[in-house]
Amino acid sequence: MNFDSMRTVTQFAALAPSVHNTQPWQFVVNGHSLEVRADASRALRQLDPAARQLHISCGAAVEFARLGVRSLGYSCIVRLAPRADDPLLLATLTIGHRHPASPEERRLIEAIPRRYTDRGPYDTDIPVSDSLLARLRDAANERGCWLRVLDRPGDRLTAATLLYEAESAEMADQSVFDELARWRRDEGSEDGIPDSALGEPHPAGVVTDLPLRDFTGQNRHPQPGGDGPPPQVERDTIVLLGSDSDDPHSWLRSGRALGHLLLVLTDAGLVSQPLGPVTDIPATRIRLQRELGLLGHPQLMLRLGYGHGRPRSGRRDVDKFLTVAALP
Ligand SMILES: Cc1cc2nc3c(=O)[nH]c(=O)nc-3n(C[C@H](O)[C@H](O)[C@H](O)COP(=O)(O)O)c2cc1C
Protein backbone atom coordinates (compact mmCIF):
# COMPACT_ATOMS: atom_id res chain seq x y z
CA MET A 1 0.00 0.00 0.00
CA ASN A 2 1.50 3.38 -0.99
CA PHE A 3 1.29 6.76 0.75
CA ASP A 4 -1.79 7.86 -1.24
CA SER A 5 -3.62 4.76 -0.03
CA MET A 6 -2.63 5.54 3.57
CA ARG A 7 -4.04 9.02 2.99
CA THR A 8 -7.33 7.50 1.77
CA VAL A 9 -7.46 5.30 4.89
CA THR A 10 -6.96 8.37 7.09
CA GLN A 11 -9.79 10.16 5.27
CA PHE A 12 -12.10 7.31 6.28
CA ALA A 13 -10.86 7.48 9.88
CA ALA A 14 -11.50 11.22 10.10
CA LEU A 15 -15.22 10.68 9.47
CA ALA A 16 -15.51 9.03 12.90
CA PRO A 17 -17.61 10.66 15.61
CA SER A 18 -15.71 12.47 18.36
CA VAL A 19 -16.77 14.22 21.54
CA HIS A 20 -17.69 17.85 20.66
CA ASN A 21 -16.20 17.09 17.21
CA THR A 22 -12.73 17.65 18.68
CA GLN A 23 -11.13 15.09 16.31
CA PRO A 24 -8.45 14.42 18.94
CA TRP A 25 -6.25 12.22 16.75
CA GLN A 26 -3.03 12.21 14.77
CA PHE A 27 -1.97 9.58 12.24
CA VAL A 28 1.59 8.61 11.42
CA VAL A 29 2.59 6.46 8.44
CA ASN A 30 5.39 4.18 9.61
CA GLY A 31 6.31 1.85 6.74
CA HIS A 32 3.44 -0.61 6.33
CA SER A 33 1.83 0.48 9.59
CA LEU A 34 -0.44 3.37 10.39
CA GLU A 35 -0.12 4.67 13.95
CA VAL A 36 -3.01 6.40 15.68
CA ARG A 37 -1.90 8.89 18.32
CA ALA A 38 -3.88 11.03 20.75
CA ASP A 39 -3.69 14.77 20.12
CA ALA A 40 -3.55 16.02 23.70
CA SER A 41 -3.94 19.63 22.51
CA ARG A 42 -7.53 18.73 21.53
CA ALA A 43 -8.47 17.06 24.82
CA LEU A 44 -11.42 18.39 26.83
CA ARG A 45 -9.63 18.96 30.11
CA GLN A 46 -12.73 20.07 32.00
CA LEU A 47 -15.38 17.67 30.66
CA ASP A 48 -13.07 14.70 30.17
CA PRO A 49 -10.04 15.00 32.49
CA ALA A 50 -9.28 11.25 32.36
CA ALA A 51 -9.43 11.38 28.52
CA ARG A 52 -11.98 8.53 28.53
CA GLN A 53 -14.06 10.14 25.79
CA LEU A 54 -10.91 11.05 23.86
CA HIS A 55 -10.03 7.33 23.81
CA ILE A 56 -13.59 6.38 22.74
CA SER A 57 -13.41 8.94 19.91
CA CYS A 58 -10.03 7.66 18.74
CA GLY A 59 -11.24 4.04 19.04
CA ALA A 60 -14.04 4.87 16.61
CA ALA A 61 -11.45 6.40 14.25
CA VAL A 62 -9.38 3.19 14.51
CA GLU A 63 -12.40 1.14 13.46
CA PHE A 64 -13.12 3.45 10.53
CA ALA A 65 -9.43 3.31 9.51
CA ARG A 66 -9.49 -0.49 9.63
CA LEU A 67 -12.49 -0.50 7.30
CA GLY A 68 -10.66 2.04 5.13
CA VAL A 69 -7.83 -0.50 4.74
CA ARG A 70 -10.36 -3.23 3.97
CA SER A 71 -12.01 -0.96 1.35
CA LEU A 72 -8.71 -1.00 -0.54
CA GLY A 73 -8.65 -4.81 -0.42
CA TYR A 74 -5.90 -5.44 2.17
CA SER A 75 -5.95 -7.37 5.43
CA CYS A 76 -5.36 -5.31 8.56
CA ILE A 77 -4.19 -6.23 12.07
CA VAL A 78 -5.13 -3.76 14.80
CA ARG A 79 -3.21 -3.55 18.07
CA LEU A 80 -4.63 -1.25 20.72
CA ALA A 81 -2.41 0.61 23.20
CA PRO A 82 0.63 -1.35 22.01
CA ARG A 83 3.31 0.31 24.17
CA ALA A 84 3.02 0.94 27.89
CA ASP A 85 5.88 3.50 27.70
CA ASP A 86 4.03 5.59 25.07
CA PRO A 87 0.45 6.25 26.28
CA LEU A 88 -0.27 8.68 23.44
CA LEU A 89 0.25 5.86 20.92
CA LEU A 90 -3.30 4.48 20.95
CA ALA A 91 -3.16 1.92 18.16
CA THR A 92 -1.18 0.52 15.27
CA LEU A 93 -2.81 -0.81 12.13
CA THR A 94 -0.52 -3.14 10.22
CA ILE A 95 -1.40 -3.56 6.58
CA GLY A 96 -1.07 -7.14 5.34
CA HIS A 97 -1.64 -9.08 2.14
CA ARG A 98 -4.34 -8.56 -0.48
CA HIS A 99 -7.71 -9.77 0.80
CA PRO A 100 -10.90 -8.37 -0.73
CA ALA A 101 -13.60 -6.99 1.56
CA SER A 102 -16.64 -9.22 2.16
CA PRO A 103 -20.13 -8.05 1.10
CA GLU A 104 -20.92 -7.29 4.78
CA GLU A 105 -17.74 -5.20 5.11
CA ARG A 106 -18.63 -3.37 1.86
CA ARG A 107 -21.97 -2.35 3.34
CA LEU A 108 -20.27 -0.96 6.46
CA ILE A 109 -17.66 0.87 4.34
CA GLU A 110 -20.40 2.47 2.25
CA ALA A 111 -22.14 3.59 5.45
CA ILE A 112 -19.08 5.56 6.68
CA PRO A 113 -19.73 8.79 4.71
CA ARG A 114 -23.48 8.58 5.41
CA ARG A 115 -23.22 8.27 9.22
CA TYR A 116 -23.83 11.39 11.31
CA THR A 117 -25.18 12.39 14.70
CA ASP A 118 -28.87 13.31 14.45
CA ARG A 119 -30.00 15.61 17.25
CA GLY A 120 -33.46 16.26 15.80
CA PRO A 121 -36.76 14.47 16.38
CA TYR A 122 -37.05 10.78 15.46
CA ASP A 123 -40.11 8.96 14.09
CA THR A 124 -40.96 6.83 17.09
CA ASP A 125 -44.00 5.26 15.43
CA ILE A 126 -41.53 3.06 13.52
CA PRO A 127 -40.13 0.69 16.18
CA VAL A 128 -36.50 -0.39 16.12
CA SER A 129 -36.74 -4.10 15.35
CA ASP A 130 -35.52 -6.78 17.76
CA SER A 131 -33.41 -8.27 14.99
CA LEU A 132 -31.56 -4.98 14.50
CA LEU A 133 -31.04 -4.62 18.26
CA ALA A 134 -29.61 -8.16 18.25
CA ARG A 135 -27.23 -7.17 15.42
CA LEU A 136 -26.12 -4.11 17.41
CA ARG A 137 -25.48 -6.32 20.45
CA ASP A 138 -23.39 -8.64 18.27
CA ALA A 139 -21.48 -5.66 16.86
CA ALA A 140 -20.58 -4.57 20.42
CA ASN A 141 -19.71 -8.14 21.49
CA GLU A 142 -17.43 -8.61 18.46
CA ARG A 143 -15.32 -5.71 19.75
CA GLY A 144 -15.20 -7.03 23.32
CA CYS A 145 -17.99 -4.82 24.72
CA TRP A 146 -21.66 -5.22 25.65
CA LEU A 147 -24.82 -3.36 24.69
CA ARG A 148 -27.89 -3.18 26.90
CA VAL A 149 -31.26 -1.98 25.63
CA LEU A 150 -32.84 0.15 28.37
CA ASP A 151 -36.31 -1.36 28.19
CA ARG A 152 -36.88 -2.63 31.72
CA PRO A 153 -39.33 -0.89 34.06
CA GLY A 154 -37.51 1.94 35.78
CA ASP A 155 -34.63 2.11 33.26
CA ARG A 156 -35.91 5.27 31.56
CA LEU A 157 -36.64 7.03 34.82
CA THR A 158 -33.09 6.28 35.98
CA ALA A 159 -31.67 7.53 32.67
CA ALA A 160 -33.82 10.70 32.63
CA THR A 161 -33.09 11.59 36.26
CA LEU A 162 -29.34 11.10 35.92
CA LEU A 163 -29.20 12.96 32.60
CA TYR A 164 -30.96 16.00 34.09
CA GLU A 165 -28.77 15.99 37.17
CA ALA A 166 -25.55 15.58 35.20
CA GLU A 167 -26.30 18.31 32.68
CA SER A 168 -27.39 20.71 35.43
CA ALA A 169 -24.14 20.03 37.31
CA GLU A 170 -22.08 20.57 34.15
CA MET A 171 -23.74 23.84 33.25
CA ALA A 172 -23.33 25.11 36.80
CA ASP A 173 -19.58 24.58 36.37
CA GLN A 174 -18.25 27.69 34.60
CA SER A 175 -15.12 25.94 33.29
CA VAL A 176 -17.18 23.16 31.61
CA PHE A 177 -19.57 25.77 30.21
CA ASP A 178 -16.66 27.83 28.81
CA GLU A 179 -15.06 24.75 27.28
CA LEU A 180 -18.30 23.80 25.53
CA ALA A 181 -18.63 27.36 24.23
CA ARG A 182 -15.06 27.14 22.80
CA TRP A 183 -16.14 24.18 20.60
CA ARG A 184 -19.22 25.92 19.21
CA ARG A 185 -18.41 27.02 15.64
CA ASP A 186 -19.63 29.00 12.64
CA GLU A 187 -21.08 27.18 9.66
CA GLY A 188 -18.55 25.50 7.39
CA SER A 189 -15.97 25.11 10.17
CA GLU A 190 -13.56 22.19 10.08
CA ASP A 191 -14.21 21.01 13.66
CA GLY A 192 -16.50 21.73 16.64
CA ILE A 193 -20.27 22.07 16.55
CA PRO A 194 -22.00 24.57 14.23
CA ASP A 195 -25.69 25.50 14.65
CA SER A 196 -26.72 23.40 11.66
CA ALA A 197 -25.44 20.25 13.42
CA LEU A 198 -27.82 20.81 16.33
CA GLY A 199 -30.71 19.25 14.45
CA GLU A 200 -34.09 20.59 13.62
CA PRO A 201 -36.00 21.68 16.73
CA HIS A 202 -38.67 19.37 18.06
CA PRO A 203 -42.15 20.43 16.83
CA ALA A 204 -44.10 22.57 19.33
CA GLY A 205 -46.36 19.71 20.43
CA VAL A 206 -43.60 17.13 20.95
CA VAL A 207 -41.28 16.62 23.93
CA THR A 208 -38.71 13.92 24.59
CA ASP A 209 -38.87 11.98 27.84
CA LEU A 210 -35.05 12.22 28.07
CA PRO A 211 -33.13 15.51 28.03
CA LEU A 212 -30.73 15.74 25.05
CA ARG A 213 -27.52 17.72 25.56
CA ASP A 214 -28.27 21.41 25.06
CA PHE A 215 -25.22 22.76 23.22
CA THR A 216 -26.18 26.36 24.03
CA GLY A 217 -25.18 25.51 27.59
CA GLN A 218 -28.50 26.74 28.98
CA ASN A 219 -29.76 23.27 29.99
CA ARG A 220 -32.96 24.17 28.12
CA HIS A 221 -35.16 21.37 26.79
CA PRO A 222 -38.56 21.21 25.10
CA GLN A 223 -41.10 21.40 27.92
CA PRO A 224 -44.83 20.75 28.01
CA GLY A 225 -46.83 23.70 29.19
CA GLY A 226 -49.33 26.41 28.35
CA ASP A 227 -53.02 25.86 27.84
CA GLY A 228 -52.71 23.62 24.77
CA PRO A 229 -53.40 19.91 24.61
CA PRO A 230 -50.92 17.58 26.33
CA PRO A 231 -47.78 17.18 24.20
CA GLN A 232 -46.86 14.02 22.37
CA VAL A 233 -43.94 12.36 24.17
CA GLU A 234 -41.13 10.98 22.01
CA ARG A 235 -39.74 7.81 23.58
CA ASP A 236 -36.72 6.82 21.56
CA THR A 237 -35.03 3.45 21.83
CA ILE A 238 -32.19 3.86 24.33
CA VAL A 239 -29.12 1.65 24.46
CA LEU A 240 -26.09 1.65 26.70
CA LEU A 241 -22.67 0.57 25.46
CA GLY A 242 -20.30 -0.67 28.12
CA SER A 243 -17.22 -2.70 28.88
CA ASP A 244 -16.17 -5.13 31.59
CA SER A 245 -13.15 -3.11 32.68
CA ASP A 246 -12.51 0.61 32.77
CA ASP A 247 -9.08 1.61 31.51
CA PRO A 248 -7.64 3.19 28.33
CA HIS A 249 -7.65 -0.18 26.55
CA SER A 250 -11.38 -0.70 27.34
CA TRP A 251 -12.18 2.85 26.25
CA LEU A 252 -10.48 2.23 22.91
CA ARG A 253 -12.37 -1.07 22.54
CA SER A 254 -15.60 0.79 23.36
CA GLY A 255 -14.77 3.31 20.64
CA ARG A 256 -14.23 0.53 18.11
CA ALA A 257 -17.53 -1.04 19.18
CA LEU A 258 -19.24 2.35 18.88
CA GLY A 259 -17.84 2.88 15.38
CA HIS A 260 -18.90 -0.62 14.32
CA LEU A 261 -22.44 -0.44 15.70
CA LEU A 262 -23.06 3.05 14.29
CA LEU A 263 -22.26 1.72 10.83
CA VAL A 264 -24.59 -1.28 11.28
CA LEU A 265 -27.24 1.24 12.33
CA THR A 266 -26.58 3.57 9.38
CA ASP A 267 -26.65 0.67 6.95
CA ALA A 268 -30.10 -0.24 8.33
CA GLY A 269 -31.32 3.34 7.71
CA LEU A 270 -31.31 4.53 11.33
CA VAL A 271 -29.66 7.46 13.08
CA SER A 272 -28.50 8.04 16.64
CA GLN A 273 -27.32 10.60 19.17
CA PRO A 274 -25.09 9.97 22.19
CA LEU A 275 -26.57 11.06 25.53
CA GLY A 276 -23.14 12.00 26.81
CA PRO A 277 -23.84 13.83 30.08
CA VAL A 278 -24.97 10.65 31.87
CA THR A 279 -21.47 9.20 31.57
CA ASP A 280 -19.45 12.45 31.72
CA ILE A 281 -19.20 12.72 35.50
CA PRO A 282 -17.57 9.76 37.32
CA ALA A 283 -20.05 9.85 40.23
CA THR A 284 -23.02 9.77 37.81
CA ARG A 285 -21.49 6.87 35.91
CA ILE A 286 -21.21 4.93 39.16
CA ARG A 287 -24.84 5.71 40.03
CA LEU A 288 -25.93 4.61 36.55
CA GLN A 289 -24.00 1.39 37.01
CA ARG A 290 -25.58 0.74 40.43
CA GLU A 291 -29.13 1.80 39.61
CA LEU A 292 -29.24 -0.28 36.44
CA GLY A 293 -27.65 -3.20 38.30
CA LEU A 294 -24.75 -3.46 35.84
CA LEU A 295 -21.73 -5.65 36.47
CA GLY A 296 -19.62 -3.76 33.92
CA HIS A 297 -18.85 -0.10 33.23
CA PRO A 298 -21.18 2.15 31.21
CA GLN A 299 -19.29 3.97 28.45
CA LEU A 300 -21.87 5.72 26.25
CA MET A 301 -25.67 5.92 26.15
CA LEU A 302 -27.35 6.48 22.78
CA ARG A 303 -30.83 7.22 21.47
CA LEU A 304 -31.68 5.45 18.23
CA GLY A 305 -34.39 5.90 15.65
CA TYR A 306 -35.47 7.04 12.22
CA GLY A 307 -34.41 10.65 11.64
CA HIS A 308 -34.99 13.29 9.03
CA GLY A 309 -31.44 13.97 7.77
CA ARG A 310 -29.13 16.85 8.62
CA PRO A 311 -25.90 18.26 7.18
CA ARG A 312 -22.79 16.66 8.58
CA SER A 313 -20.30 18.42 10.86
CA GLY A 314 -17.01 19.60 9.40
CA ARG A 315 -13.70 17.75 9.36
CA ARG A 316 -10.11 18.97 9.18
CA ASP A 317 -8.13 18.24 6.05
CA VAL A 318 -6.09 15.06 6.59
CA ASP A 319 -2.83 16.87 5.87
CA LYS A 320 -3.31 18.68 9.19
CA PHE A 321 -3.01 15.44 11.19
CA LEU A 322 -1.23 12.92 8.95
CA THR A 323 2.56 12.76 9.06
CA VAL A 324 5.17 10.32 7.78
CA ALA A 325 7.85 8.63 9.91
CA ALA A 326 8.83 6.16 7.16
CA LEU A 327 7.35 5.80 3.68
CA PRO A 328 5.65 2.46 2.90
C1 LIG B 1 -17.55 9.98 23.34
C2 LIG B 1 -18.57 10.81 22.59
C3 LIG B 1 -19.52 11.56 23.31
C4 LIG B 1 -20.48 12.31 22.63
N1 LIG B 1 -21.44 12.99 23.35
C5 LIG B 1 -22.44 13.64 22.70
C6 LIG B 1 -23.53 14.23 23.41
O1 LIG B 1 -23.60 14.19 24.63
N2 LIG B 1 -24.51 14.84 22.70
C7 LIG B 1 -24.48 14.89 21.32
O2 LIG B 1 -25.40 15.45 20.73
N3 LIG B 1 -23.44 14.37 20.62
C8 LIG B 1 -22.45 13.72 21.27
N4 LIG B 1 -21.44 13.12 20.56
C9 LIG B 1 -21.42 13.20 19.09
C10 LIG B 1 -20.38 14.21 18.62
O3 LIG B 1 -20.72 15.51 19.03
C11 LIG B 1 -20.28 14.10 17.09
O4 LIG B 1 -19.76 12.84 16.76
C12 LIG B 1 -19.38 15.18 16.48
O5 LIG B 1 -19.94 16.45 16.68
C13 LIG B 1 -19.18 14.95 14.98
O6 LIG B 1 -20.42 14.96 14.31
P1 LIG B 1 -20.95 13.71 13.47
O7 LIG B 1 -21.12 12.56 14.43
O8 LIG B 1 -22.27 14.17 12.91
O9 LIG B 1 -19.94 13.38 12.41
C14 LIG B 1 -20.46 12.35 21.21
C15 LIG B 1 -19.50 11.61 20.50
C16 LIG B 1 -18.57 10.83 21.17
C17 LIG B 1 -17.58 10.02 20.38
The ligand as an SDF file (V2000), in Angstrom:
LIG
                    3D

 31 33  0  0  0  0  0  0  0  0999 V2000
  -17.5470    9.9780   23.3410 C   0  0  0  0  0  0  0  0  0  0  0  0
  -18.5740   10.8110   22.5860 C   0  0  0  0  0  0  0  0  0  0  0  0
  -19.5190   11.5560   23.3090 C   0  0  0  0  0  0  0  0  0  0  0  0
  -20.4810   12.3130   22.6340 C   0  0  0  0  0  0  0  0  0  0  0  0
  -21.4400   12.9880   23.3540 N   0  0  0  0  0  0  0  0  0  0  0  0
  -22.4390   13.6400   22.7010 C   0  0  0  0  0  0  0  0  0  0  0  0
  -23.5300   14.2280   23.4140 C   0  0  0  0  0  0  0  0  0  0  0  0
  -23.6030   14.1890   24.6270 O   0  0  0  0  0  0  0  0  0  0  0  0
  -24.5090   14.8370   22.6960 N   0  0  0  0  0  0  0  0  0  0  0  0
  -24.4780   14.8930   21.3230 C   0  0  0  0  0  0  0  0  0  0  0  0
  -25.3960   15.4460   20.7350 O   0  0  0  0  0  0  0  0  0  0  0  0
  -23.4430   14.3660   20.6200 N   0  0  0  0  0  0  0  0  0  0  0  0
  -22.4480   13.7240   21.2730 C   0  0  0  0  0  0  0  0  0  0  0  0
  -21.4360   13.1230   20.5630 N   0  0  0  0  0  0  0  0  0  0  0  0
  -21.4200   13.2010   19.0870 C   0  0  0  0  0  0  0  0  0  0  0  0
  -20.3770   14.2140   18.6170 C   0  0  0  0  0  0  0  0  0  0  0  0
  -20.7150   15.5140   19.0320 O   0  0  0  0  0  0  0  0  0  0  0  0
  -20.2810   14.0950   17.0870 C   0  0  0  0  0  0  0  0  0  0  0  0
  -19.7610   12.8440   16.7630 O   0  0  0  0  0  0  0  0  0  0  0  0
  -19.3830   15.1750   16.4800 C   0  0  0  0  0  0  0  0  0  0  0  0
  -19.9370   16.4520   16.6780 O   0  0  0  0  0  0  0  0  0  0  0  0
  -19.1850   14.9510   14.9800 C   0  0  0  0  0  0  0  0  0  0  0  0
  -20.4170   14.9630   14.3060 O   0  0  0  0  0  0  0  0  0  0  0  0
  -20.9500   13.7110   13.4730 P   0  0  0  0  0  0  0  0  0  0  0  0
  -21.1190   12.5590   14.4320 O   0  0  0  0  0  0  0  0  0  0  0  0
  -22.2690   14.1680   12.9090 O   0  0  0  0  0  0  0  0  0  0  0  0
  -19.9440   13.3850   12.4060 O   0  0  0  0  0  0  0  0  0  0  0  0
  -20.4600   12.3550   21.2150 C   0  0  0  0  0  0  0  0  0  0  0  0
  -19.5040   11.6140   20.5010 C   0  0  0  0  0  0  0  0  0  0  0  0
  -18.5650   10.8350   21.1740 C   0  0  0  0  0  0  0  0  0  0  0  0
  -17.5770   10.0220   20.3810 C   0  0  0  0  0  0  0  0  0  0  0  0
  1  2  1  0
  2  3  1  0
  2 30  2  0
  3  4  2  0
  4  5  1  0
  4 28  1  0
  5  6  2  0
  6  7  1  0
  6 13  1  0
  7  8  2  0
  7  9  1  0
  9 10  1  0
 10 11  2  0
 10 12  1  0
 12 13  2  0
 13 14  1  0
 14 15  1  0
 14 28  1  0
 15 16  1  0
 16 17  1  0
 16 18  1  0
 18 19  1  0
 18 20  1  0
 20 21  1  0
 20 22  1  0
 22 23  1  0
 23 24  1  0
 24 25  2  0
 24 26  1  0
 24 27  1  0
 28 29  2  0
 29 30  1  0
 30 31  1  0
M  END
$$$$
